[in-house]
Amino acid sequence: MAKELSSREDNYSQWYTDLVTKADLAENSAVRGCMVIKPYGYAIWERMQAALDKMFKDTGHENAYFPLFIPKSFFSKEASHVEGFAKECAVVTHYRLKNDENGKGIVVDEDAKLEEELIVRPTSETIIWDTYRTWIQSYRDLPLLINQWANVVRWEMRTRLFLRTTEFLWQEGHTAHSTMEEAVAEAEQMLRIYAEFAEDWMAMPVLQGVKSPNERFAGAVETYCIEALMQDGKALQAGTSHFLGQNFAKAFDVKFLSKENKLEYVWATSWGVSTRLMGALVMSHSDNSGLVLPPKLASVQVVIIPIYKNQEQFDAISQKALEIKKSLEARNIRVKYDNRDTHKPGFKFTEWEFKGVPLRIAIGPRDLENQTVEIARRDTLEKEVLQMTGIDLKVENLLGQIQKNLFQKALDFRNMNTFKIDSWSDFTEQIEKGGFLLAHWDGTPETEQKIKDETKATIRLIPIESDPKPGLCVYTGKPSKQRVYFARAY
């Protein structure tokens, strides 16, 4: 499998596509721009969902579900929101098909035109805030902390599996609050949750900050984000949390009676992460031998492979392998015993290495005699022989080491590829090589746009610093309040 993989160094884009498809994570579908997430890939997404869902519920959020279709008129109620999404919207105009009178198959029934077109949701702020108007009457109904797991559609011209597809899966939180301070605290809390998930579960270090006005979510007062650096030196936005102010409350007339008996507009947030995290996971850790998965998210953490020449050896090895499997599962370790007789051990070694399983255990006749096993780590490709006694604890410790090692390796890479830049010539030279460029910016959208036009670099985030240091803009030389992170991005 690895021989069929493009080189990460020679063609990063093709390496990524090859890896996603050949490792059975996803494939392109018959619908242009859409993907089929295969069982092995979906199992990883399910683990992401489960971890995030618990984190949401632990902070008081509840799950609900809202319609896929949104009346077109809803989008016209918040001007900046519709401007931000208008070019990406898929529109439903008719509700029925019929047989073509000329016998040319199925056609749209022209008599079944909708009175009002429906938008296939690109995001749910509008339909949710129309609903909240009926849910919220007084301060007793607040805060309202709702999340939904759903699919959305954003019409994309250039797509890439997981990273940018016309339809994708995500979660979107939408909360309502009685005060601005409470809403801001909510948006900041969700950013911290995303950062914690990215670093503790995905082993992917992230920067936290706010977006510039040019990069802000359509309809938001402030957009908070986490940004990660991929192995090709490009940034990837891994999650966003938005303080919406009272924009949507005013657009949809969502008011509440305060404790002071005054009618006031509620304050809002929205926040979300998507299957784009799957792409981030692949690009953060994998190599030319295939996937590298952090143990916390791997659907199979340990694979046990028997090595034998005859049925007698197989029976004896299987008995021991199943004992080890049971002891590992008692520690909540996800184990697969690959006893297929249709493939040789060498093929299995390569296959599971390619699929990124963190640990591989091989057991042969000599291992039975010596009461040992051979263990191979996916992150370092190192092998060692361990005694079977206490193997469950040893494996548990190794998985923990792998999780930490992957994070540290990614953090070291980011640190080595983050550069303080003070001159425009250095900026243009370094941006071609990739990485995060920490440079001063004069704070104007015009300068930001000129930098983007000339270098394809965008402001990934403005760091939330307690003591920002002023300087001179790298492009205009005008005064700057603090450095911001630039990068080319996905």
Residue pairs with C-beta under 8 A, 6 or more apart in sequence:
1 22
1 23
1 290
1 350
1 351
1 354
2 288
2 289
2 290
2 350
2 353
2 354
4 18
4 22
5 15
5 18
5 19
5 22
5 288
5 290
6 14
6 15
6 18
7 15
7 288
8 15
8 231
8 286
8 287
8 288
9 288
12 231
12 232
13 160
15 288
16 160
16 279
16 282
16 283
17 160
17 161
19 25
19 282
19 286
19 290
19 291
20 26
20 41
20 161
20 162
20 279
20 282
21 27
21 161
22 354
23 40
23 290
23 291
23 354
23 355
23 356
24 38
24 39
24 40
24 41
24 355
25 37
25 38
25 40
25 41
25 44
25 161
25 162
25 278
25 282
25 291
26 35
26 36
26 37
26 38
26 41
26 161
26 162
26 278
27 35
27 36
27 38
27 161
28 34
28 35
28 36
28 161
29 35
29 36
31 166
31 167
32 159
32 166
33 155
33 156
33 159
33 165
33 166
33 167
34 165
34 166
34 167
35 161
35 162
35 165
35 167
37 45
37 169
37 275
40 299
40 355
41 278
43 299
44 278
44 281
44 293
44 297
44 298
44 299
45 169
45 275
45 278
46 299
47 296
47 297
47 299
48 197
48 201
48 277
48 278
48 297
49 149
49 171
51 197
51 201
51 296
51 297
52 171
52 193
52 197
52 273
53 63
53 147
53 149
53 171
55 193
55 196
55 197
56 63
56 147
56 171
56 173
56 193
57 63
59 145
59 189
59 193
60 145
61 145
61 146
61 147
61 173
61 175
62 145
62 146
62 147
63 146
63 147
63 148
63 149
64 146
64 147
64 148
65 148
65 149
65 150
66 124
66 127
66 128
66 131
66 148
66 150
67 121
67 127
68 120
68 121
68 150
68 151
69 92
69 118
69 119
69 120
69 121
70 118
70 119
70 120
70 121
70 124
70 126
70 127
71 116
71 118
71 119
72 91
72 116
72 117
72 118
72 119
73 116
74 119
74 126
74 127
74 130
75 81
75 82
75 85
75 86
75 89
75 119
75 126
76 82
77 126
77 251
77 252
78 125
78 126
78 219
78 247
78 248
78 251
80 218
80 219
80 247
81 125
81 126
81 218
81 219
81 247
81 248
82 218
83 218
84 217
84 218
84 219
85 122
85 123
85 154
85 218
87 155
88 122
88 154
88 155
88 156
89 119
89 120
89 122
89 154
89 155
90 119
90 120
90 153
90 155
91 117
91 118
91 119
91 120
92 114
92 117
92 118
92 119
92 120
93 113
93 114
93 117
94 108
94 109
94 110
94 112
94 113
94 114
95 112
95 114
96 108
96 109
96 111
96 112
97 106
97 107
97 108
97 109
98 106
98 107
98 108
98 109
99 105
99 106
99 107
100 106
100 107
120 153
121 127
121 150
121 152
121 153
122 152
122 153
122 154
123 152
123 172
123 270
123 272
124 148
124 150
124 152
124 172
124 174
125 174
125 219
125 244
125 248
125 270
126 248
126 252
128 146
128 174
129 174
129 248
129 249
129 251
129 252
129 254
129 268
130 252
132 144
132 174
132 176
132 252
132 254
132 266
133 252
133 253
133 254
135 141
135 144
136 142
136 144
136 176
136 254
136 255
136 256
136 266
137 256
137 257
138 256
138 257
138 258
139 178
139 256
139 257
139 258
139 259
141 256
142 176
142 177
142 178
142 256
142 266
143 175
143 176
143 177
143 178
143 182
143 186
144 175
144 176
145 173
145 175
145 186
146 173
146 174
146 175
147 171
147 172
147 173
147 174
148 171
148 172
148 174
149 169
149 170
149 171
150 169
150 170
150 171
150 172
151 167
151 168
151 169
151 170
152 167
152 168
152 170
152 172
153 166
153 167
154 166
154 168
155 166
156 164
156 165
156 166
158 164
159 165
159 166
160 279
160 490
161 279
162 168
162 275
162 276
162 278
162 279
162 282
163 236
163 276
163 279
163 490
164 276
164 490
165 275
168 274
168 275
168 276
169 274
169 275
170 272
170 273
170 274
170 275
171 272
171 273
171 274
172 270
172 271
172 272
173 190
173 269
173 270
173 271
173 272
174 268
174 269
174 270
175 183
175 186
175 268
175 269
175 270
176 249
176 254
176 266
176 267
176 268
177 183
177 186
177 266
177 267
177 268
177 269
178 256
178 258
178 264
178 266
178 267
179 267
180 245
180 267
182 267
183 243
183 244
183 245
183 267
183 268
183 269
184 222
184 243
186 269
187 222
187 224
187 241
187 242
187 243
187 269
187 271
188 224
188 241
190 224
190 241
190 269
190 271
191 208
191 224
191 225
191 226
191 239
191 241
191 271
192 208
194 206
194 226
194 238
194 239
194 241
194 271
194 273
195 206
195 208
195 226
195 239
197 273
198 204
198 205
198 206
198 226
198 228
198 238
198 239
198 277
198 280
199 205
199 206
199 407
200 296
201 294
201 296
201 297
202 277
202 280
202 281
202 284
202 294
202 297
203 284
203 285
203 294
203 296
203 403
203 404
203 406
203 407
203 410
204 228
204 238
204 280
204 281
204 284
204 285
204 407
204 410
205 228
205 407
205 410
205 411
205 414
206 226
206 227
206 228
206 238
207 226
207 227
207 228
207 436
207 460
207 461
207 463
207 485
208 224
208 225
208 226
208 461
208 463
208 464
209 224
209 225
209 227
209 460
209 461
209 462
209 463
209 464
209 485
210 222
210 223
210 224
210 225
210 461
210 462
210 464
211 217
211 222
211 223
211 224
211 225
211 240
211 459
211 461
211 462
212 445
212 448
212 459
212 462
212 484
213 445
214 445
214 448
214 449
214 458
214 459
215 223
215 458
215 459
216 222
216 223
217 223
217 240
217 242
217 270
219 242
219 244
219 247
219 248
220 242
220 243
220 244
220 245
220 247
220 270
221 243
221 244
221 245
221 247
222 242
222 243
223 240
223 241
223 242
223 243
224 240
224 241
224 242
224 243
225 237
225 239
225 240
225 241
225 460
225 461
226 237
226 238
226 239
226 240
227 235
227 236
227 237
227 238
227 460
227 461
227 485
227 487
228 235
228 236
228 238
228 280
228 284
228 414
229 235
229 236
229 413
229 414
229 417
229 418
229 435
229 436
229 487
230 236
230 280
230 283
230 284
230 490
231 283
231 284
231 413
232 283
232 434
233 417
233 433
233 434
233 435
233 487
233 488
234 434
234 487
234 488
234 489
234 490
235 436
235 460
235 485
235 487
235 488
235 489
235 490
236 276
236 279
236 280
236 283
236 489
236 490
237 276
237 460
237 489
237 490
238 273
238 276
238 277
238 280
239 271
239 272
239 273
239 277
240 271
240 272
241 269
241 270
241 271
242 269
242 270
242 271
243 268
243 269
244 267
244 268
244 269
244 270
245 267
245 268
246 265
246 266
246 267
246 268
247 268
248 254
248 268
249 255
249 265
249 266
249 267
249 268
250 265
254 265
254 266
255 263
255 264
255 265
255 266
256 263
256 264
256 266
257 263
258 264
279 490
281 293
281 294
281 297
282 291
284 410
285 291
285 292
285 293
285 294
285 379
285 406
285 409
285 410
286 292
286 356
289 353
289 354
289 381
290 353
290 354
290 355
290 356
291 354
291 355
291 356
292 356
292 378
292 379
292 406
293 356
293 357
293 358
293 378
294 358
294 402
294 403
294 406
294 407
295 301
295 358
295 359
295 399
295 400
295 402
295 403
296 403
298 334
298 356
298 357
298 358
299 334
300 334
300 335
300 336
300 352
300 355
300 357
301 333
301 334
301 335
301 357
301 358
301 359
301 399
302 328
302 333
302 334
302 335
302 336
302 357
302 358
302 359
302 360
302 361
302 395
302 399
303 335
303 336
303 337
303 338
303 348
303 352
303 357
303 359
303 360
303 361
304 321
304 324
304 325
304 335
304 336
304 337
304 338
304 361
304 362
304 363
305 338
305 345
305 348
305 349
305 352
305 360
305 361
305 362
305 363
306 314
306 317
306 318
306 321
306 337
306 338
306 339
306 345
306 362
306 363
306 364
307 317
307 345
307 362
307 363
307 364
307 365
308 314
308 317
308 364
308 365
309 365
313 365
314 339
316 365
316 368
317 363
317 364
317 365
317 367
317 368
318 337
318 339
320 363
320 368
320 388
321 337
321 339
321 363
322 337
324 361
324 363
324 373
324 388
324 391
324 392
325 335
325 337
327 391
327 392
328 335
328 391
328 392
328 395
328 396
329 335
330 392
331 392
331 393
331 395
331 396
333 392
333 395
333 396
333 399
336 357
338 348
338 352
340 348
343 351
345 362
349 360
349 362
349 376
352 360
353 360
353 376
353 378
353 381
356 378
357 378
358 377
358 378
358 379
358 399
358 402
359 375
359 376
359 377
359 378
359 395
359 398
359 399
359 402
360 375
360 376
360 378
361 373
361 374
361 375
361 395
362 373
362 374
362 375
362 376
363 373
363 374
367 373
367 374
371 387
371 388
371 389
372 385
372 386
372 387
372 388
373 385
373 386
373 388
373 391
374 383
374 384
374 385
375 383
375 384
375 385
375 386
375 395
375 398
376 382
376 383
377 383
377 398
377 402
378 402
379 402
379 405
379 406
379 409
380 405
386 394
414 436
417 434
417 435
417 436
418 435
418 436
418 438
419 430
419 435
419 436
419 437
419 438
420 438
420 439
420 483
421 427
421 430
421 437
421 438
421 439
421 474
421 486
422 439
422 440
422 471
422 474
423 474
424 474
424 475
427 437
427 439
427 455
427 457
427 474
427 475
427 486
428 454
428 455
430 437
431 437
431 455
431 456
431 457
431 486
431 487
431 488
434 487
434 488
435 487
436 460
436 485
436 486
436 487
437 457
437 485
437 486
437 487
438 483
438 484
438 485
438 486
439 474
439 483
439 484
439 486
440 471
440 472
440 473
440 474
440 480
440 482
440 483
440 484
441 447
441 448
441 451
441 459
441 473
441 474
441 475
441 480
441 483
441 484
442 473
442 475
442 476
442 478
442 479
442 480
443 480
443 481
447 473
447 475
447 476
447 478
448 458
448 459
450 475
451 457
451 475
451 486
452 458
455 488
456 488
457 486
457 487
457 488
458 486
458 487
458 488
458 489
459 484
459 485
459 486
460 484
460 485
460 486
460 487
460 489
461 484
461 485
462 482
462 484
462 485
463 482
463 483
463 484
463 485
465 482
468 481
468 482
468 483
469 482
469 483
470 479
470 480
470 481
470 482
471 479
471 480
471 482
471 483
472 478
472 479
472 480
473 479
473 480
